[in-house]
Amino acid sequence: MTIPFSHRFRPLQKRLSDLSRKHFHRLLLAVDGDTAERLAIRAGLLNRPVEQVAAALLREAVLQADARQKIDLWKTLTRREQEVAACACRGLSYHEISASLHIEPGTVHTHLKHIYQKMGVGGKQHLRVLLQDWDFQQY
């Protein structure tokens, strides 16, 4: 007797439903056999469910990718744009940035416009949120 396709996935659906009650989002991933085996081994060593280990590894990979992307974007800025961006992230106004770096307010405005374009943000607040975990005290 063959079990209907939808019935075979009920245990998985229940586990995912239980996870989602704990503020997790459901995500079904297809992995190759080698990856599945490595996950199972790691889960056994950690005495944790495979799904929990996979979620933690995925979360760490996403955080690392985000950090690398921020660094790559930062490297597209000129040295002066980095100085202006650092001042903006420290909460300085256009005039304070201008006085601090000894440049005209219009130049600050131009630099910030270029920074926003290169970093893919809409303004100073968004830039500050994007780089909130960075320390700009050295600038």
DOGUVO-262496 format. One record per atom (N, C-alpha, C): atom name; z, y, x; residue in one letter; residue number from 1. Coordinates in steps of 0.05 Angstrom, whole numbers, plus 32768, in hexadecimal, padded with zeros to 4 digits. Each point is the difference from the previous one (the first is absolute). Layout:
DOGUVO-262496
+------+------+------+------+------+-----+
| site |    Z |    Y |    X | code | pos |
+------+------+------+------+------+-----+
|   CA |    Z |    Y |    X |    A | NUM |
...
+------+------+------+------+------+-----+
//
This chain:
DOGUVO-262496
+------+------+------+------+------+-----+
| site |    Z |    Y |    X | code | pos |
+------+------+------+------+------+-----+
|    N | 8000 | 7FE8 | 8011 |    M |   1 |
|   CA | 8000 | 8018 | 7FEF |    M |   1 |
|    C | 8000 | 8019 | 8012 |    M |   1 |
|    N | 7FEF | 8013 | 7FF9 |    T |   2 |
|   CA | 7FFE | 8019 | 8010 |    T |   2 |
|    C | 8011 | 8016 | 7FF3 |    T |   2 |
|    N | 800F | 800D | 8010 |    I |   3 |
|   CA | 8010 | 8016 | 7FF6 |    I |   3 |
|    C | 7FEE | 8019 | 7FFE |    I |   3 |
|    N | 8001 | 800E | 7FE8 |    P |   4 |
|   CA | 7FEF | 8017 | 7FFD |    P |   4 |
|    C | 8006 | 8015 | 8016 |    P |   4 |
|    N | 7FEC | 800E | 8008 |    F |   5 |
|   CA | 8001 | 8014 | 8016 |    F |   5 |
|    C | 8017 | 8014 | 7FFB |    F |   5 |
|    N | 8002 | 800B | 7FE8 |    S |   6 |
|   CA | 8015 | 8014 | 7FFB |    S |   6 |
|    C | 801C | 7FF5 | 8002 |    S |   6 |
|    N | 8004 | 7FE6 | 7FFA |    H |   7 |
|   CA | 801B | 7FF4 | 8002 |    H |   7 |
|    C | 8008 | 7FFB | 801D |    H |   7 |
|    N | 7FED | 7FFB | 8011 |    R |   8 |
|   CA | 8006 | 7FFB | 801D |    R |   8 |
|    C | 800C | 8019 | 800D |    R |   8 |
|    N | 7FFA | 8018 | 7FF6 |    F |   9 |
|   CA | 800A | 8018 | 800C |    F |   9 |
|    C | 8019 | 800B | 7FF3 |    F |   9 |
|    N | 800A | 7FF3 | 7FEC |    R |  10 |
|   CA | 8018 | 800A | 7FF2 |    R |  10 |
|    C | 8018 | 8003 | 8013 |    R |  10 |
|    N | 8005 | 7FEC | 8012 |    P |  11 |
|   CA | 8017 | 8003 | 8013 |    P |  11 |
|    C | 7FFC | 8019 | 8012 |    P |  11 |
|    N | 7FE8 | 8004 | 8009 |    L |  12 |
|   CA | 7FFB | 8017 | 8011 |    L |  12 |
|    C | 8003 | 801A | 7FEF |    L |  12 |
|    N | 7FF6 | 8000 | 7FE8 |    Q |  13 |
|   CA | 8004 | 8018 | 7FEF |    Q |  13 |
|    C | 801D | 8005 | 7FFB |    Q |  13 |
|    N | 8011 | 7FEC | 7FFC |    K |  14 |
|   CA | 801C | 8004 | 7FFC |    K |  14 |
|    C | 800D | 800C | 8019 |    K |  14 |
|    N | 7FF9 | 7FF5 | 8018 |    R |  15 |
|   CA | 800B | 800B | 8019 |    R |  15 |
|    C | 7FF8 | 801E | 8003 |    R |  15 |
|    N | 7FE7 | 8005 | 7FFB |    L |  16 |
|   CA | 7FF7 | 801C | 8002 |    L |  16 |
|    C | 800D | 8012 | 7FEC |    L |  16 |
|    N | 8004 | 7FF5 | 7FE8 |    S |  17 |
|   CA | 800E | 800F | 7FEB |    S |  17 |
|    C | 801D | 8006 | 8009 |    S |  17 |
|    N | 800D | 7FEC | 800B |    D |  18 |
|   CA | 801C | 8004 | 800A |    D |  18 |
|    C | 8000 | 8015 | 8016 |    D |  18 |
|    N | 7FEC | 8000 | 8012 |    L |  19 |
|   CA | 7FFF | 8014 | 8015 |    L |  19 |
|    C | 7FFC | 801C | 7FF5 |    L |  19 |
|    N | 7FEF | 8002 | 7FEC |    S |  20 |
|   CA | 7FF9 | 801B | 7FF5 |    S |  20 |
|    C | 8018 | 800C | 7FF2 |    S |  20 |
|    N | 8013 | 7FF0 | 7FF7 |    R |  21 |
|   CA | 8018 | 800B | 7FF4 |    R |  21 |
|    C | 8012 | 800D | 8015 |    R |  21 |
|    N | 7FFB | 7FF9 | 8019 |    K |  22 |
|   CA | 8010 | 800B | 8016 |    K |  22 |
|    C | 7FF1 | 8017 | 800C |    K |  22 |
|    N | 7FEF | 800E | 7FF1 |    H |  23 |
|   CA | 7FF1 | 8017 | 8008 |    H |  23 |
|    C | 7FEA | 7FFA | 8015 |    H |  23 |
|    N | 7FF6 | 7FE8 | 7FFF |    F |  24 |
|   CA | 7FEA | 7FF8 | 8011 |    F |  24 |
|    C | 7FE7 | 8002 | 7FEF |    F |  24 |
|    N | 7FE9 | 8004 | 800D |    H |  25 |
|   CA | 7FE7 | 7FFF | 7FF3 |    H |  25 |
|    C | 7FF3 | 7FE5 | 8005 |    H |  25 |
|    N | 7FF3 | 7FF6 | 7FEC |    R |  26 |
|   CA | 7FF3 | 7FE6 | 8003 |    R |  26 |
|    C | 7FE6 | 8003 | 8011 |    R |  26 |
|    N | 7FFD | 7FEE | 8012 |    L |  27 |
|   CA | 7FE8 | 8000 | 8011 |    L |  27 |
|    C | 7FFA | 7FE3 | 8008 |    L |  27 |
|    N | 7FE9 | 7FF8 | 7FF9 |    L |  28 |
|   CA | 7FF8 | 7FE4 | 8007 |    L |  28 |
|    C | 7FED | 8002 | 8017 |    L |  28 |
|    N | 8007 | 7FF3 | 8016 |    L |  29 |
|   CA | 7FF0 | 8001 | 8019 |    L |  29 |
|    C | 7FF5 | 7FE4 | 8005 |    L |  29 |
|    N | 7FE8 | 8000 | 800A |    A |  30 |
|   CA | 7FF4 | 7FE7 | 8009 |    A |  30 |
|    C | 8001 | 8000 | 801F |    A |  30 |
|    N | 800C | 7FEC | 800C |    V |  31 |
|   CA | 8002 | 7FFE | 801D |    V |  31 |
|    C | 7FF4 | 7FE5 | 8009 |    V |  31 |
|    N | 7FF7 | 7FFF | 8018 |    D |  32 |
|   CA | 7FF5 | 7FE7 | 800B |    D |  32 |
|    C | 8017 | 7FED | 8005 |    D |  32 |
|    N | 7FFA | 7FE7 | 8004 |    G |  33 |
|   CA | 8014 | 7FEB | 8004 |    G |  33 |
|    C | 8012 | 8005 | 8018 |    G |  33 |
|    N | 7FF5 | 800A | 8016 |    D |  34 |
|   CA | 8010 | 8005 | 8018 |    D |  34 |
|    C | 8015 | 8016 | 7FFA |    D |  34 |
|    N | 7FF7 | 8015 | 7FF2 |    T |  35 |
|   CA | 8013 | 8016 | 7FF9 |    T |  35 |
|    C | 8016 | 7FF6 | 7FED |    T |  35 |
|    N | 7FF8 | 7FF0 | 7FED |    A |  36 |
|   CA | 8013 | 7FF5 | 7FEC |    A |  36 |
|    C | 8015 | 7FEF | 800F |    A |  36 |
|    N | 7FF6 | 7FF0 | 8013 |    E |  37 |
|   CA | 8012 | 7FEF | 800F |    E |  37 |
|    C | 8014 | 8010 | 8011 |    E |  37 |
|    N | 7FF5 | 8015 | 800D |    R |  38 |
|   CA | 8011 | 8012 | 8010 |    R |  38 |
|    C | 8015 | 800E | 7FEF |    R |  38 |
|    N | 7FF8 | 8008 | 7FE8 |    L |  39 |
|   CA | 8013 | 800D | 7FEE |    L |  39 |
|    C | 8016 | 7FEC | 7FF8 |    L |  39 |
|    N | 7FF8 | 7FE8 | 7FFA |    A |  40 |
|   CA | 8013 | 7FEB | 7FF8 |    A |  40 |
|    C | 8014 | 7FFA | 8016 |    A |  40 |
|    N | 7FF6 | 7FFF | 8018 |    I |  41 |
|   CA | 8012 | 7FFB | 8017 |    I |  41 |
|    C | 8013 | 8017 | 8004 |    I |  41 |
|    N | 7FF6 | 8018 | 7FFF |    R |  42 |
|   CA | 8011 | 8018 | 8004 |    R |  42 |
|    C | 8015 | 8001 | 7FE9 |    R |  42 |
|    N | 7FF7 | 7FFB | 7FE7 |    A |  43 |
|   CA | 8013 | 8000 | 7FEA |    A |  43 |
|    C | 8016 | 7FEB | 8003 |    A |  43 |
|    N | 7FF8 | 7FE9 | 800A |    G |  44 |
|   CA | 8014 | 7FEB | 8005 |    G |  44 |
|    C | 8014 | 8008 | 8016 |    G |  44 |
|    N | 7FF6 | 800C | 8015 |    L |  45 |
|   CA | 8012 | 8009 | 8015 |    L |  45 |
|    C | 8014 | 8016 | 7FF7 |    L |  45 |
|    N | 7FF6 | 8011 | 7FEE |    L |  46 |
|   CA | 8010 | 8015 | 7FF5 |    L |  46 |
|    C | 8010 | 7FF8 | 7FE7 |    L |  46 |
|    N | 7FFB | 7FE8 | 7FF7 |    N |  47 |
|   CA | 800D | 7FF6 | 7FE8 |    N |  47 |
|    C | 7FFB | 8013 | 7FE8 |    N |  47 |
|    N | 7FE8 | 8008 | 7FFD |    R |  48 |
|   CA | 7FF7 | 8013 | 7FEB |    R |  48 |
|    C | 7FE8 | 7FF5 | 7FF2 |    R |  48 |
|    N | 7FFB | 8008 | 7FE7 |    P |  49 |
|   CA | 7FE7 | 7FF8 | 7FF2 |    P |  49 |
|    C | 7FE7 | 800B | 800F |    P |  49 |
|    N | 7FEB | 7FF0 | 7FFF |    V |  50 |
|   CA | 7FE7 | 8008 | 800D |    V |  50 |
|    C | 7FF7 | 801C | 7FF5 |    V |  50 |
|    N | 8002 | 8004 | 7FE6 |    E |  51 |
|   CA | 7FF8 | 8019 | 7FF4 |    E |  51 |
|    C | 800F | 8018 | 800B |    E |  51 |
|    N | 801A | 7FFC | 8005 |    Q |  52 |
|   CA | 8010 | 8016 | 800B |    Q |  52 |
|    C | 7FF9 | 8006 | 801D |    Q |  52 |
|    N | 7FFA | 7FEB | 800F |    V |  53 |
|   CA | 7FF8 | 8004 | 801C |    V |  53 |
|    C | 7FE4 | 800E | 8001 |    V |  53 |
|    N | 7FEE | 7FF6 | 7FEF |    A |  54 |
|   CA | 7FE5 | 800C | 7FFF |    A |  54 |
|    C | 8002 | 801E | 7FF8 |    A |  54 |
|    N | 8010 | 8006 | 7FEC |    A |  55 |
|   CA | 8004 | 801C | 7FF7 |    A |  55 |
|    C | 800B | 8011 | 8017 |    A |  55 |
|    N | 8013 | 7FF6 | 800E |    A |  56 |
|   CA | 800C | 8010 | 8016 |    A |  56 |
|    C | 7FEC | 8004 | 8016 |    A |  56 |
|    N | 7FF0 | 7FEC | 8007 |    L |  57 |
|   CA | 7FEC | 8003 | 8015 |    L |  57 |
|    C | 7FEA | 8013 | 7FF7 |    L |  57 |
|    N | 7FF8 | 7FFF | 7FE7 |    L |  58 |
|   CA | 7FEC | 8012 | 7FF6 |    L |  58 |
|    C | 800A | 801D | 8000 |    L |  58 |
|    N | 8019 | 8003 | 7FF8 |    R |  59 |
|   CA | 800C | 801B | 8000 |    R |  59 |
|    C | 8000 | 800C | 801C |    R |  59 |
|    N | 8008 | 7FF0 | 8013 |    E |  60 |
|   CA | 8001 | 8009 | 801C |    E |  60 |
|    C | 7FE4 | 8007 | 800B |    E |  60 |
|    N | 7FED | 7FEF | 7FF9 |    A |  61 |
|   CA | 7FE4 | 8005 | 8008 |    A |  61 |
|    C | 7FF5 | 801A | 7FF5 |    A |  61 |
|    N | 8007 | 8006 | 7FE6 |    V |  62 |
|   CA | 7FF7 | 8018 | 7FF4 |    V |  62 |
|    C | 800D | 8019 | 800D |    V |  62 |
|    N | 801A | 7FFE | 8005 |    L |  63 |
|   CA | 800E | 8016 | 800E |    L |  63 |
|    C | 7FF5 | 8005 | 801B |    L |  63 |
|    N | 7FFA | 7FEB | 800F |    Q |  64 |
|   CA | 7FF4 | 8003 | 801B |    Q |  64 |
|    C | 7FE4 | 800D | 7FFE |    Q |  64 |
|    N | 7FF0 | 7FF7 | 7FEC |    A |  65 |
|   CA | 7FE6 | 800C | 7FFD |    A |  65 |
|    C | 8001 | 801D | 7FF9 |    A |  65 |
|    N | 8013 | 8007 | 7FEE |    D |  66 |
|   CA | 8004 | 801C | 7FF9 |    D |  66 |
|    C | 8008 | 8011 | 8018 |    D |  66 |
|    N | 8012 | 7FF6 | 8011 |    A |  67 |
|   CA | 8008 | 800E | 8018 |    A |  67 |
|    C | 7FE9 | 8004 | 8013 |    A |  67 |
|    N | 7FF0 | 7FEB | 8004 |    R |  68 |
|   CA | 7FE8 | 8002 | 8012 |    R |  68 |
|    C | 7FEC | 8015 | 7FF5 |    R |  68 |
|    N | 7FFD | 8000 | 7FE6 |    Q |  69 |
|   CA | 7FED | 8012 | 7FF4 |    Q |  69 |
|    C | 8009 | 801D | 8004 |    Q |  69 |
|    N | 801A | 8005 | 7FFC |    K |  70 |
|   CA | 800A | 801B | 8005 |    K |  70 |
|    C | 7FFC | 8009 | 801D |    K |  70 |
|    N | 8005 | 7FEE | 8012 |    I |  71 |
|   CA | 7FFC | 8006 | 801D |    I |  71 |
|    C | 7FE3 | 8006 | 8005 |    I |  71 |
|    N | 7FEE | 7FEF | 7FF5 |    D |  72 |
|   CA | 7FE4 | 8005 | 8004 |    D |  72 |
|    C | 7FF7 | 801B | 7FF5 |    D |  72 |
|    N | 800A | 8007 | 7FE8 |    L |  73 |
|   CA | 7FF9 | 801A | 7FF5 |    L |  73 |
|    C | 800B | 8016 | 8011 |    L |  73 |
|    N | 8019 | 7FFD | 800A |    W |  74 |
|   CA | 800C | 8015 | 8011 |    W |  74 |
|    C | 7FEF | 8005 | 8019 |    W |  74 |
|    N | 7FF6 | 7FEA | 800B |    K |  75 |
|   CA | 7FF0 | 8003 | 8018 |    K |  75 |
|    C | 7FE5 | 800E | 7FFC |    K |  75 |
|    N | 7FF8 | 8003 | 7FE7 |    T |  76 |
|   CA | 7FE7 | 8010 | 7FFA |    T |  76 |
|    C | 8005 | 801E | 8002 |    T |  76 |
|    N | 8019 | 8008 | 7FFF |    L |  77 |
|   CA | 8007 | 801C | 8001 |    L |  77 |
|    C | 7FFF | 800A | 801D |    L |  77 |
|    N | 7FF8 | 8019 | 8003 |    T |  78 |
|   CA | 8002 | 800C | 801B |    T |  78 |
|    C | 801D | 8005 | 8006 |    T |  78 |
|    N | 8005 | 8006 | 8019 |    R |  79 |
|   CA | 801C | 8006 | 8009 |    R |  79 |
|    C | 800C | 8017 | 7FEF |    R |  79 |
|    N | 7FF0 | 8015 | 7FFD |    R |  80 |
|   CA | 800A | 8017 | 7FF0 |    R |  80 |
|    C | 8004 | 7FF9 | 7FE3 |    R |  80 |
|    N | 7FEE | 7FF0 | 7FF5 |    E |  81 |
|   CA | 8004 | 7FF7 | 7FE4 |    E |  81 |
|    C | 8019 | 7FEF | 7FFE |    E |  81 |
|    N | 8006 | 7FEF | 8013 |    Q |  82 |
|   CA | 8019 | 7FF0 | 8000 |    Q |  82 |
|    C | 8018 | 8013 | 8001 |    Q |  82 |
|    N | 7FFF | 8015 | 8010 |    E |  83 |
|   CA | 8017 | 8013 | 8001 |    E |  83 |
|    C | 8004 | 800E | 7FE5 |    E |  83 |
|    N | 7FE9 | 8008 | 7FF3 |    V |  84 |
|   CA | 8002 | 800D | 7FE6 |    V |  84 |
|    C | 800A | 7FEC | 7FEB |    V |  84 |
|    N | 7FF6 | 7FE8 | 8001 |    A |  85 |
|   CA | 8009 | 7FEB | 7FED |    A |  85 |
|    C | 801D | 7FFA | 8003 |    A |  85 |
|    N | 800A | 7FFF | 8019 |    A |  86 |
|   CA | 801C | 7FFB | 8005 |    A |  86 |
|    C | 8011 | 8016 | 7FF5 |    A |  86 |
|    N | 7FF8 | 8019 | 8004 |    C |  87 |
|   CA | 800F | 8017 | 7FF5 |    C |  87 |
|    C | 8000 | 7FFF | 7FE1 |    C |  87 |
|    N | 7FE9 | 7FF9 | 7FF4 |    A |  88 |
|   CA | 7FFF | 7FFE | 7FE3 |    A |  88 |
|    C | 8012 | 7FEA | 7FF6 |    A |  88 |
|    N | 8001 | 7FEA | 800E |    C |  89 |
|   CA | 8012 | 7FE9 | 7FF8 |    C |  89 |
|    C | 801D | 8007 | 8004 |    C |  89 |
|    N | 8006 | 8013 | 8011 |    R |  90 |
|   CA | 801C | 8009 | 8004 |    R |  90 |
|    C | 8007 | 8014 | 7FEA |    R |  90 |
|    N | 7FED | 8008 | 7FEF |    G |  91 |
|   CA | 8006 | 8012 | 7FEA |    G |  91 |
|    C | 7FFB | 801D | 8005 |    G |  91 |
|    N | 7FF3 | 8006 | 8017 |    L |  92 |
|   CA | 7FFB | 801C | 8006 |    L |  92 |
|    C | 7FEA | 800C | 7FEE |    L |  92 |
|    N | 8002 | 8019 | 7FFA |    S |  93 |
|   CA | 7FEB | 800E | 7FF0 |    S |  93 |
|    C | 7FE9 | 8007 | 8012 |    S |  93 |
|    N | 7FEA | 800A | 7FF4 |    Y |  94 |
|   CA | 7FE9 | 8008 | 800F |    Y |  94 |
|    C | 8008 | 8015 | 8015 |    Y |  94 |
|    N | 8010 | 8014 | 7FF7 |    H |  95 |
|   CA | 8008 | 8016 | 8012 |    H |  95 |
|    C | 8013 | 7FF6 | 8016 |    H |  95 |
|    N | 8011 | 7FED | 7FFA |    E |  96 |
|   CA | 8012 | 7FF4 | 8014 |    E |  96 |
|    C | 7FF1 | 7FF0 | 8014 |    E |  96 |
|    N | 7FEC | 7FF1 | 7FF7 |    I |  97 |
|   CA | 7FEF | 7FF1 | 8012 |    I |  97 |
|    C | 7FF0 | 8013 | 8012 |    I |  97 |
|    N | 7FF6 | 8015 | 7FF4 |    S |  98 |
|   CA | 7FF1 | 8014 | 800F |    S |  98 |
|    C | 8011 | 800C | 8016 |    S |  98 |
|    N | 8019 | 8008 | 7FFA |    A |  99 |
|   CA | 8012 | 800C | 8013 |    A |  99 |
|    C | 8008 | 7FEC | 8016 |    A |  99 |
|    N | 8005 | 7FE8 | 7FF7 |    S | 100 |
|   CA | 8009 | 7FEB | 8013 |    S | 100 |
|    C | 7FEB | 7FF9 | 8014 |    S | 100 |
|    N | 7FE7 | 7FFE | 7FF7 |    L | 101 |
|   CA | 7FEA | 7FF8 | 8012 |    L | 101 |
|    C | 7FF0 | 8017 | 800B |    L | 101 |
|    N | 8007 | 8019 | 7FF9 |    H | 102 |
|   CA | 7FF3 | 8018 | 8009 |    H | 102 |
|    C | 7FE2 | 8000 | 7FF9 |    H | 102 |
|    N | 7FFB | 7FFA | 7FE7 |    I | 103 |
|   CA | 7FE4 | 8001 | 7FF6 |    I | 103 |
|    C | 8000 | 800F | 7FE6 |    I | 103 |
|    N | 7FE9 | 8009 | 7FF7 |    E | 104 |
|   CA | 7FFE | 8010 | 7FE7 |    E | 104 |
|    C | 8004 | 7FEE | 7FE8 |    E | 104 |
|    N | 800B | 800B | 7FEA |    P | 105 |
|   CA | 8004 | 7FF0 | 7FE8 |    P | 105 |
|    C | 7FE6 | 7FF5 | 7FF5 |    P | 105 |
|    N | 7FEA | 800E | 8003 |    G | 106 |
|   CA | 7FE6 | 7FF5 | 7FF8 |    G | 106 |
|    C | 7FF8 | 7FE8 | 8010 |    G | 106 |
|    N | 8007 | 7FFF | 8019 |    T | 107 |
|   CA | 7FFB | 7FE9 | 8011 |    T | 107 |
|    C | 8010 | 7FE8 | 7FF7 |    T | 107 |
|    N | 8019 | 8006 | 7FF9 |    V | 108 |
|   CA | 8012 | 7FEB | 7FF5 |    V | 108 |
|    C | 7FF3 | 7FF4 | 7FE7 |    V | 108 |
|    N | 7FF6 | 8011 | 7FEF |    H | 109 |
|   CA | 7FF3 | 7FF7 | 7FE7 |    H | 109 |
|    C | 7FE8 | 7FEF | 8006 |    H | 109 |
|    N | 7FF0 | 8008 | 8013 |    T | 110 |
|   CA | 7FE8 | 7FF1 | 8008 |    T | 110 |
|    C | 8008 | 7FE4 | 800C |    T | 110 |
|    N | 8014 | 8001 | 8011 |    H | 111 |
|   CA | 8009 | 7FE6 | 800C |    H | 111 |
|    C | 800A | 7FEE | 7FEA |    H | 111 |
|    N | 8010 | 800A | 7FEE |    L | 112 |
|   CA | 800B | 7FEF | 7FEA |    L | 112 |
|    C | 7FEA | 7FF5 | 7FEE |    L | 112 |
|    N | 7FEC | 8010 | 7FFB |    K | 113 |
|   CA | 7FE9 | 7FF6 | 7FF0 |    K | 113 |
|    C | 7FF3 | 7FE8 | 800E |    K | 113 |
|    N | 7FFC | 8003 | 801A |    H | 114 |
|   CA | 7FF4 | 7FEA | 8010 |    H | 114 |
|    C | 8013 | 7FE7 | 8000 |    H | 114 |
|    N | 801A | 8005 | 8003 |    I | 115 |
|   CA | 8013 | 7FEB | 8001 |    I | 115 |
|    C | 8000 | 7FF0 | 7FE5 |    I | 115 |
|    N | 8000 | 800F | 7FEA |    Y | 116 |
|   CA | 8000 | 7FF3 | 7FE6 |    Y | 116 |
|    C | 7FE7 | 7FEF | 7FFC |    Y | 116 |
|    N | 7FE9 | 800A | 8009 |    Q | 117 |
|   CA | 7FE7 | 7FF1 | 7FFE |    Q | 117 |
|    C | 8002 | 7FE6 | 8012 |    Q | 117 |
|    N | 8008 | 8003 | 8018 |    K | 118 |
|   CA | 8001 | 7FE9 | 8012 |    K | 118 |
|    C | 8015 | 7FEB | 7FF8 |    K | 118 |
|    N | 8016 | 800A | 7FF6 |    M | 119 |
|   CA | 8016 | 7FED | 7FF8 |    M | 119 |
|    C | 7FFC | 7FF6 | 7FE3 |    M | 119 |
|    N | 7FEE | 800B | 7FF1 |    G | 120 |
|   CA | 7FFA | 7FF7 | 7FE5 |    G | 120 |
|    C | 8016 | 8007 | 7FEC |    G | 120 |
|    N | 800C | 8018 | 8004 |    V | 121 |
|   CA | 8015 | 8009 | 7FEE |    V | 121 |
|    C | 7FF8 | 801A | 7FF2 |    V | 121 |
|    N | 800E | 8006 | 7FEB |    G | 122 |
|   CA | 7FF9 | 8017 | 7FF0 |    G | 122 |
|    C | 800E | 801A | 8007 |    G | 122 |
|    N | 8015 | 7FFE | 8010 |    G | 123 |
|   CA | 800E | 8018 | 8007 |    G | 123 |
|    C | 8018 | 7FFA | 8012 |    G | 123 |
|    N | 8010 | 8015 | 8005 |    K | 124 |
|   CA | 8016 | 7FFE | 8013 |    K | 124 |
|    C | 8015 | 7FEC | 7FF6 |    K | 124 |
|    N | 8006 | 8001 | 7FE6 |    Q | 125 |
|   CA | 8015 | 7FED | 7FF5 |    Q | 125 |
|    C | 7FF6 | 7FE3 | 8004 |    Q | 125 |
|    N | 7FE7 | 7FFB | 7FFA |    H | 126 |
|   CA | 7FF6 | 7FE5 | 8002 |    H | 126 |
|    C | 8000 | 7FF7 | 801E |    H | 126 |
|    N | 7FFA | 8012 | 8012 |    L | 127 |
|   CA | 8001 | 7FFB | 801D |    L | 127 |
|    C | 801D | 7FF8 | 8008 |    L | 127 |
|    N | 8013 | 8010 | 7FF6 |    R | 128 |
|   CA | 801C | 7FFA | 8006 |    R | 128 |
|    C | 8009 | 7FE5 | 7FF6 |    R | 128 |
|    N | 7FF7 | 7FF9 | 7FE8 |    V | 129 |
|   CA | 8007 | 7FE5 | 7FF5 |    V | 129 |
|    C | 7FF3 | 7FEA | 8011 |    V | 129 |
|    N | 7FE7 | 8004 | 8007 |    L | 130 |
|   CA | 7FF1 | 7FEC | 8010 |    L | 130 |
|    C | 800F | 7FFB | 801B |    L | 130 |
|    N | 800A | 8015 | 800C |    L | 131 |
|   CA | 800C | 7FFD | 801B |    L | 131 |
|    C | 801F | 8004 | 7FFF |    L | 131 |
|    N | 800C | 7FFB | 7FEA |    Q | 132 |
|   CA | 801C | 8005 | 7FFC |    Q | 132 |
|    C | 8012 | 7FEF | 8013 |    Q | 132 |
|    N | 7FF7 | 7FEA | 8009 |    D | 133 |
|   CA | 8011 | 7FEF | 8011 |    D | 133 |
|    C | 7FFB | 8006 | 801E |    D | 133 |
|    N | 7FF1 | 8014 | 8006 |    W | 134 |
|   CA | 7FFB | 8009 | 801C |    W | 134 |
|    C | 8013 | 8016 | 8008 |    W | 134 |
|    N | 8008 | 8001 | 8019 |    D | 135 |
|   CA | 8012 | 8014 | 800A |    D | 135 |
|    C | 7FEF | 8016 | 800F |    D | 135 |
|    N | 8000 | 8018 | 7FF5 |    F | 136 |
|   CA | 7FF1 | 8016 | 800C |    F | 136 |
|    C | 8011 | 8014 | 800E |    F | 136 |
|    N | 8018 | 7FF9 | 8007 |    Q | 137 |
|   CA | 8012 | 8013 | 800E |    Q | 137 |
|    C | 7FF6 | 8008 | 801C |    Q | 137 |
|    N | 7FF0 | 7FEF | 800D |    Q | 138 |
|   CA | 7FF5 | 8006 | 801A |    Q | 138 |
|    C | 7FEC | 8016 | 8000 |    Q | 138 |
|    N | 7FF4 | 8005 | 7FE9 |    Y | 139 |
|   CA | 7FEB | 8015 | 7FFE |    Y | 139 |
|    C | 800C | 801B | 7FFC |    Y | 139 |
+------+------+------+------+------+-----+
//
